[in-house]
Amino acid sequence: MEKIKAIAGWASDGTVSVMMKDDMFSGMGDTVQDAIDDMRQGIAFFIETAKEKGFPYKEYLDGDFEIELEYDAVSALKYAREYIKDTKLAELTGIPATQIGRYANDKAKPRPAQRRKIMEALQKFATPFYAITL
């Protein structure tokens, strides 16, 4: 099974985009899963059109492939700052609030370990809210 690398990022309106790193496909949605589903629909449409018109396309698209996501922690952080303070993120990540501010303001780029800490902290912060029923 082919592994496809894609980047998930957040827009200021809260929508999520997923973009393949090495190909032209992307998707958008309200959640990461919605964006992945949108991208998969675009791929299916592309394959259907390519077969109809006789255009070549990469063989792995015909089979099963796994999408391996890399999260754009900076865009997630910028979006999350509307709902959570840097000091709370600092508490959840162990990263100083001033450094989180530098990442969110594009003054510094987080290393992979820092990106992972940021994404884990945002998930830890958000998870309890999924249990709320209205």
ROSE-4610 file (N, C-alpha, C; in Angstrom, 1 decimal, always signed):
// ROSE-4610
residu = [M/M/M/E/E/E/K/K/K/I/I/I/K/K/K/A/A/A/I/I/I/A/A/A/G/G/G/W/W/W/A/A/A/S/S/S/D/D/D/G/G/G/T/T/T/V/V/V/S/S/S/V/V/V/M/M/M/M/M/M/K/K/K/D/D/D/D/D/D/M/M/M/F/F/F/S/S/S/G/G/G/M/M/M/G/G/G/D/D/D/T/T/T/V/V/V/Q/Q/Q/D/D/D/A/A/A/I/I/I/D/D/D/D/D/D/M/M/M/R/R/R/Q/Q/Q/G/G/G/I/I/I/A/A/A/F/F/F/F/F/F/I/I/I/E/E/E/T/T/T/A/A/A/K/K/K/E/E/E/K/K/K/G/G/G/F/F/F/P/P/P/Y/Y/Y/K/K/K/E/E/E/Y/Y/Y/L/L/L/D/D/D/G/G/G/D/D/D/F/F/F/E/E/E/I/I/I/E/E/E/L/L/L/E/E/E/Y/Y/Y/D/D/D/A/A/A/V/V/V/S/S/S/A/A/A/L/L/L/K/K/K/Y/Y/Y/A/A/A/R/R/R/E/E/E/Y/Y/Y/I/I/I/K/K/K/D/D/D/T/T/T/K/K/K/L/L/L/A/A/A/E/E/E/L/L/L/T/T/T/G/G/G/I/I/I/P/P/P/A/A/A/T/T/T/Q/Q/Q/I/I/I/G/G/G/R/R/R/Y/Y/Y/A/A/A/N/N/N/D/D/D/K/K/K/A/A/A/K/K/K/P/P/P/R/R/R/P/P/P/A/A/A/Q/Q/Q/R/R/R/R/R/R/K/K/K/I/I/I/M/M/M/E/E/E/A/A/A/L/L/L/Q/Q/Q/K/K/K/F/F/F/A/A/A/T/T/T/P/P/P/F/F/F/Y/Y/Y/A/A/A/I/I/I/T/T/T/L/L/L]
num = [1/1/1/2/2/2/3/3/3/4/4/4/5/5/5/6/6/6/7/7/7/8/8/8/9/9/9/10/10/10/11/11/11/12/12/12/13/13/13/14/14/14/15/15/15/16/16/16/17/17/17/18/18/18/19/19/19/20/20/20/21/21/21/22/22/22/23/23/23/24/24/24/25/25/25/26/26/26/27/27/27/28/28/28/29/29/29/30/30/30/31/31/31/32/32/32/33/33/33/34/34/34/35/35/35/36/36/36/37/37/37/38/38/38/39/39/39/40/40/40/41/41/41/42/42/42/43/43/43/44/44/44/45/45/45/46/46/46/47/47/47/48/48/48/49/49/49/50/50/50/51/51/51/52/52/52/53/53/53/54/54/54/55/55/55/56/56/56/57/57/57/58/58/58/59/59/59/60/60/60/61/61/61/62/62/62/63/63/63/64/64/64/65/65/65/66/66/66/67/67/67/68/68/68/69/69/69/70/70/70/71/71/71/72/72/72/73/73/73/74/74/74/75/75/75/76/76/76/77/77/77/78/78/78/79/79/79/80/80/80/81/81/81/82/82/82/83/83/83/84/84/84/85/85/85/86/86/86/87/87/87/88/88/88/89/89/89/90/90/90/91/91/91/92/92/92/93/93/93/94/94/94/95/95/95/96/96/96/97/97/97/98/98/98/99/99/99/100/100/100/101/101/101/102/102/102/103/103/103/104/104/104/105/105/105/106/106/106/107/107/107/108/108/108/109/109/109/110/110/110/111/111/111/112/112/112/113/113/113/114/114/114/115/115/115/116/116/116/117/117/117/118/118/118/119/119/119/120/120/120/121/121/121/122/122/122/123/123/123/124/124/124/125/125/125/126/126/126/127/127/127/128/128/128/129/129/129/130/130/130/131/131/131/132/132/132/133/133/133/134/134/134]
x = [+0.8/+0.0/+0.9/+0.6/+1.3/+1.0/+2.0/+1.7/+1.9/+0.9/+0.8/+1.0/+2.0/+2.2/+1.3/+0.7/-0.2/+0.0/-0.2/-0.1/-1.5/-1.9/-3.2/-2.9/-3.7/-3.5/-4.8/-4.8/-6.1/-6.1/-7.2/-7.4/-8.0/-8.0/-8.4/-9.9/-10.7/-12.1/-12.4/-11.3/-11.5/-11.6/-11.7/-11.7/-10.3/-10.3/-9.1/-8.8/-7.6/-7.2/-6.2/-6.2/-5.3/-4.7/-3.3/-2.7/-1.6/-1.6/-0.6/+0.8/+1.8/+3.1/+3.7/+3.5/+4.2/+3.2/+2.0/+1.0/+0.1/-0.8/-1.6/-2.9/-3.2/-4.5/-4.6/-5.8/-6.0/-7.5/-7.9/-9.3/-9.5/-10.8/-11.1/-12.3/-12.5/-13.6/-13.6/-14.7/-14.8/-13.9/-13.5/-12.6/-11.5/-10.5/-9.4/-10.0/-10.9/-11.5/-12.3/-13.1/-13.8/-12.9/-11.8/-10.8/-10.2/-9.9/-9.4/-10.4/-11.7/-12.7/-12.9/-12.8/-12.9/-11.8/-10.6/-9.4/-9.6/-10.1/-10.3/-11.4/-12.4/-13.4/-12.8/-11.9/-11.2/-10.4/-9.7/-8.9/-9.7/-10.8/-11.8/-12.3/-12.6/-13.1/-12.0/-10.8/-9.7/-9.4/-9.5/-9.2/-10.3/-11.6/-12.7/-12.5/-12.2/-12.0/-10.8/-9.7/-8.5/-8.8/-9.5/-9.9/-10.8/-11.7/-12.7/-11.9/-11.0/-10.2/-9.0/-8.6/-7.3/-6.1/-6.2/-5.0/-4.3/-2.9/-2.2/-2.3/-2.2/-2.1/-1.3/-0.9/-0.1/-0.8/-0.2/-0.9/-1.3/-0.6/-1.0/-2.4/-2.8/-4.1/-5.3/-5.0/-6.0/-6.2/-5.2/-5.2/-5.5/-5.4/-5.5/-4.3/-4.4/-3.3/-3.7/-2.7/-2.8/-2.3/-3.1/-2.7/-2.0/-0.8/+0.0/+0.1/-0.6/-0.7/+0.4/+0.8/+1.8/+0.9/+0.9/+0.1/+0.9/+0.3/+0.9/+0.6/+1.5/+1.3/+1.2/+1.9/+1.8/+0.4/-0.2/-1.5/-2.5/-2.3/-3.2/-3.1/-1.9/-1.6/-2.3/-2.1/-2.7/-4.2/-4.8/-6.3/-6.7/-5.9/-6.3/-6.2/-5.3/-5.1/-6.4/-7.4/-8.7/-9.5/-9.1/-9.8/-9.0/-7.7/-6.9/-5.7/-5.4/-4.3/-2.9/-1.9/-0.6/-0.1/-0.5/-0.1/-0.7/-1.9/-2.5/-1.8/-1.5/-0.7/+0.7/+1.2/+2.6/+2.5/+1.4/+1.2/+1.0/+0.3/+0.0/+1.2/+2.0/+3.1/+4.5/+4.6/+5.9/+6.8/+6.3/+7.0/+6.7/+7.6/+7.4/+6.4/+5.5/+4.5/+5.1/+6.2/+6.9/+7.3/+7.8/+8.2/+7.0/+5.9/+4.6/+4.2/+4.3/+4.0/+4.9/+6.2/+7.1/+6.7/+6.3/+5.8/+4.6/+3.6/+2.3/+2.5/+3.5/+3.7/+4.8/+5.1/+6.1/+7.5/+7.8/+9.2/+10.2/+9.7/+10.5/+9.7/+10.4/+9.8/+10.0/+8.9/+9.1/+9.8/+10.6/+11.3/+10.2/+10.5/+9.5/+9.0/+9.9/+9.4/+8.5/+8.7/+7.9/+6.5/+6.6/+5.3/+4.4/+5.1/+4.3/+3.7/+4.5/+4.0/+2.8/+2.9/+1.8/+0.5/+0.6/-0.5/-1.1/-0.3/-0.8/-1.5/-1.0/-1.6/-2.9/-3.0/-4.3/-5.3/-4.9/-5.8/-6.2/-5.3/-5.6/-6.6/-6.4/-7.3/-8.7/-8.8/-10.1/-10.9/-10.2/-10.9/-12.1/-12.0/-13.1/-14.4/-14.2/-15.4/-16.2/-15.5/-16.3/-17.3/-17.1/-18.0/-19.3/-19.3/-20.5/-21.6/-22.8/-24.0/-24.9/-25.5/-26.5/-27.9]
y = [-1.2/+0.0/+1.2/+2.1/+3.4/+4.3/+5.0/+6.1/+7.4/+8.2/+9.6/+10.6/+11.5/+12.5/+13.7/+14.2/+15.4/+16.3/+17.6/+18.6/+19.1/+19.1/+19.7/+21.0/+22.0/+23.4/+24.0/+25.0/+25.7/+27.1/+27.6/+28.9/+29.7/+31.1/+31.9/+31.8/+31.2/+31.0/+29.6/+28.9/+27.6/+26.4/+26.6/+25.5/+24.9/+23.6/+22.8/+22.5/+22.6/+22.2/+21.1/+20.2/+19.1/+19.1/+19.2/+19.2/+18.2/+17.4/+16.4/+17.1/+16.6/+17.2/+17.1/+15.9/+15.6/+15.6/+15.9/+15.9/+17.1/+17.2/+18.4/+18.4/+17.4/+17.2/+17.8/+18.4/+19.0/+18.9/+19.2/+19.2/+20.2/+20.6/+21.5/+21.0/+21.4/+21.0/+21.6/+21.3/+21.8/+21.1/+19.8/+19.0/+18.4/+17.9/+17.2/+16.1/+15.3/+14.2/+14.7/+15.8/+16.3/+16.7/+17.3/+17.8/+16.6/+15.5/+14.3/+13.7/+13.6/+13.1/+13.9/+15.2/+16.1/+15.9/+15.7/+15.4/+14.1/+13.0/+11.7/+11.8/+12.6/+12.8/+13.5/+14.4/+15.1/+14.1/+13.2/+12.2/+11.3/+10.8/+9.9/+10.6/+11.9/+12.6/+12.7/+13.0/+13.1/+11.8/+10.7/+9.4/+9.1/+9.3/+9.1/+9.9/+11.2/+12.1/+11.6/+11.2/+10.8/+9.5/+8.6/+7.4/+7.7/+8.6/+9.0/+9.6/+10.5/+11.2/+10.6/+9.5/+8.8/+9.5/+10.3/+10.9/+10.0/+10.1/+9.3/+9.9/+9.0/+9.4/+8.4/+8.8/+7.9/+6.7/+5.5/+4.2/+4.1/+4.6/+4.4/+4.9/+5.9/+6.5/+5.5/+4.5/+3.4/+2.5/+2.3/+1.3/+1.9/+1.1/+1.6/+2.4/+3.5/+4.3/+4.9/+5.0/+5.6/+7.0/+7.9/+9.3/+9.5/+9.9/+10.2/+11.7/+12.1/+13.6/+14.1/+15.3/+16.2/+17.4/+17.8/+18.9/+20.2/+21.3/+22.6/+23.2/+23.0/+23.4/+24.9/+25.6/+27.1/+27.6/+27.1/+27.5/+27.1/+25.9/+25.4/+26.3/+26.7/+27.6/+29.0/+29.5/+30.8/+30.7/+29.7/+29.5/+29.3/+28.5/+28.2/+29.4/+30.4/+31.5/+32.3/+32.1/+32.8/+32.2/+31.0/+30.3/+29.9/+29.9/+29.5/+30.5/+30.9/+31.8/+31.1/+31.9/+31.3/+30.7/+31.3/+30.8/+29.4/+29.2/+27.8/+26.9/+27.3/+26.4/+26.1/+27.1/+26.9/+25.8/+25.9/+25.0/+23.5/+23.4/+22.1/+21.5/+22.4/+22.0/+21.9/+22.7/+22.9/+23.8/+24.5/+25.4/+26.8/+27.7/+29.0/+29.8/+30.5/+31.3/+32.3/+32.9/+33.8/+33.1/+31.8/+31.1/+30.7/+30.3/+30.1/+31.3/+32.5/+33.7/+33.9/+33.6/+33.7/+32.8/+31.6/+30.7/+31.2/+31.6/+32.1/+33.4/+34.2/+35.4/+35.3/+34.0/+33.8/+34.4/+34.5/+35.0/+33.9/+32.6/+31.5/+30.3/+29.3/+28.0/+26.9/+26.3/+25.2/+24.0/+23.4/+22.1/+21.0/+19.9/+18.8/+18.4/+18.3/+18.0/+19.0/+20.3/+21.3/+21.3/+21.0/+20.9/+19.8/+18.7/+17.6/+18.0/+18.6/+19.1/+20.0/+20.9/+21.9/+21.1/+20.2/+19.5/+18.6/+18.0/+17.1/+18.0/+19.2/+20.1/+20.6/+20.9/+21.4/+20.2/+19.0/+17.9/+17.6/+17.7/+17.5/+18.6/+19.8/+20.9/+20.7/+20.2/+20.1/+18.9/+17.8/+16.5/+16.5/+17.2/+17.2/+17.8/+18.7/+19.4/+18.5/+17.4/+16.4/+15.6/+15.5/+14.8/+15.6/+16.8/+17.7/+17.4/+17.1/+16.9/+18.1/+18.5/+19.6/+19.2]
z = [+0.0/+0.0/+0.0/-0.9/-1.0/+0.1/+0.6/+1.6/+1.0/+1.1/+0.6/+1.7/+1.5/+2.6/+2.2/+3.3/+3.1/+4.3/+4.1/+5.2/+5.5/+6.8/+7.2/+7.9/+7.4/+8.0/+8.2/+9.1/+9.5/+8.9/+8.5/+8.0/+9.1/+9.0/+10.1/+10.4/+9.4/+9.6/+10.2/+10.5/+11.2/+10.2/+8.9/+8.0/+7.9/+7.5/+7.4/+6.0/+5.6/+4.2/+4.4/+3.5/+3.4/+2.0/+1.9/+0.6/+0.5/-0.6/-0.8/-1.0/-0.4/-0.5/-1.9/-2.6/-3.9/-5.1/-4.9/-6.0/-5.9/-6.8/-7.0/-6.2/-5.5/-4.9/-3.5/-3.2/-1.9/-1.7/-0.4/+0.0/+1.1/+1.3/+2.4/+3.1/+4.4/+5.2/+6.5/+7.3/+8.7/+9.6/+9.3/+10.1/+9.2/+9.9/+9.1/+8.3/+8.9/+8.1/+6.9/+7.1/+6.0/+4.9/+5.2/+4.2/+3.5/+4.2/+3.6/+2.7/+3.1/+2.3/+1.0/+1.1/+0.0/-1.0/-0.5/-1.3/-2.0/-1.3/-1.9/-3.0/-2.8/-3.9/-5.1/-4.9/-6.0/-6.8/-6.0/-6.7/-7.5/-7.0/-7.7/-9.0/-8.9/-10.0/-11.1/-10.6/-11.5/-12.3/-11.5/-12.2/-13.2/-12.8/-13.7/-15.0/-14.9/-16.0/-16.9/-16.2/-16.9/-17.7/-17.1/-17.9/-19.1/-18.9/-19.9/-21.1/-20.8/-21.8/-22.3/-21.6/-22.0/-21.5/-20.4/-19.9/-18.9/-18.9/-18.0/-16.6/-15.6/-14.2/-13.4/-12.2/-11.4/-11.0/-11.1/-10.9/-9.4/-8.5/-7.1/-6.8/-7.6/-7.3/-7.6/-8.4/-8.6/-7.5/-6.7/-5.6/-4.3/-3.3/-1.9/-1.5/-0.9/-0.4/+0.9/+1.7/+3.0/+3.0/+3.7/+3.7/+5.1/+5.0/+6.2/+6.4/+7.5/+7.7/+8.5/+8.1/+8.9/+9.2/+10.4/+10.8/+10.8/+10.2/+10.2/+11.6/+12.5/+13.9/+14.0/+13.2/+13.3/+12.9/+11.8/+11.4/+12.5/+13.1/+14.1/+15.4/+15.7/+16.8/+16.6/+15.4/+15.1/+15.3/+14.8/+14.9/+16.4/+17.1/+18.5/+19.4/+19.1/+19.9/+20.1/+19.2/+19.4/+20.6/+21.0/+22.0/+23.2/+23.2/+24.3/+24.4/+25.6/+25.8/+25.7/+25.3/+25.2/+26.5/+27.6/+29.0/+29.2/+28.8/+28.9/+28.0/+26.8/+25.9/+26.5/+27.1/+27.7/+28.8/+29.6/+30.7/+30.1/+29.0/+28.4/+27.6/+27.1/+26.2/+26.9/+28.0/+28.6/+27.8/+26.8/+26.0/+26.5/+26.8/+27.4/+26.5/+27.2/+26.5/+25.5/+25.8/+24.9/+23.6/+23.7/+22.6/+21.7/+22.4/+21.6/+20.8/+21.4/+20.8/+19.6/+19.7/+18.6/+17.4/+17.7/+16.7/+16.0/+16.8/+16.3/+15.4/+15.7/+15.0/+13.9/+13.6/+12.5/+12.8/+14.0/+14.4/+14.5/+14.7/+14.8/+14.3/+13.8/+13.4/+14.4/+14.8/+15.8/+15.2/+16.0/+15.6/+15.6/+15.0/+15.0/+16.4/+17.3/+18.7/+19.3/+19.0/+19.4/+18.7/+17.4/+16.6/+17.2/+17.5/+18.1/+19.5/+20.3/+21.6/+21.4/+20.5/+20.2/+19.8/+18.9/+18.4/+19.5/+20.3/+21.4/+22.4/+22.7/+23.7/+23.2/+21.9/+21.3/+21.4/+21.1/+21.2/+22.6/+23.5/+25.0/+25.4/+25.0/+25.3/+24.8/+23.5/+22.8/+23.2/+23.5/+23.7/+24.7/+25.8/+26.7/+26.1/+25.2/+24.6/+23.7/+23.2/+22.4/+23.2/+24.5/+25.3/+25.6/+25.3/+25.7/+24.7/+25.2/+24.3/+24.6/+23.5/+23.6/+23.5]
